[in-house]
Amino acid sequence: MSYIIALTGGIGSGKSTVSDKFKSLGIPIIDADIISRKIIISNTKIFNIIIQHFGLTILNNDGSLNRAKLRKKIFSEQKEKKWLNNLLHPLIHEETQRQLMLFNSPYLIWVIPLLIENRLDHLANRILVIDITRKEQISRIIKRDKINKLEVKNILFNQVKRIKRLKKADDIIDNNNIKLKLDNIILKLHKKYIQLSYEYFLKKNIK
Ligand code: ADP
């Protein structure tokens, strides 16, 4: 068992950039997006239900799922998003719980973009929010994903507002500045989390 740090933030805020740095310090990373991808790929039944629902046009030429197309569909239609969520959430939840219990490192990082939206904050011991302004966020997503402003806005519509997310934060990384010394910030947090984990498990063992 490890002390659980939930790493959250809007799309394009810098979650992967930050989690890569914790990973290079040897900290285990549990990634909600990887879990959901794995479930679709490794569970034939789920894969077939998705194709049956959206039609064969949701596939690439090689028979794999076209994630960009799926994303476009679910972010432009609320009812499709709800349908997919209902299908995947129980399995995602089960696999997440399994992975969260798997490690024995002092702490682990759980990258969970929709922590607040899906009310999962009770599963974490601490919440680290990566924060950027909406303007910077939109420009980074357009540059990274080569999608247009309308698509970005559809995605953002489904995510909680900055203020609401920040209210839940125990720690915040302000990732607006390109000249940010991210390595130093992560190292500081790393030391803090080791300390917090030590105190947490000490208290638990005393009880
Ligand atoms: P997320 O995982 O939250 O969607 P990413 O870590 O992929 O976000 O970051 C989004 C984009 O912004 C990436 O192209 C990344 O290289 C870039 N990026 C991240 N942090 C910074 C920063 N401090 N300055 C400039 N670009 C950044």
Residues whose N, C-alpha, C, O or C-beta is under 5 A from the ligand:
A	BS01	ADP	G10 I11 G12 S13 G14 K15 S16 T17 R140 R144 N175 N177 I178 L180
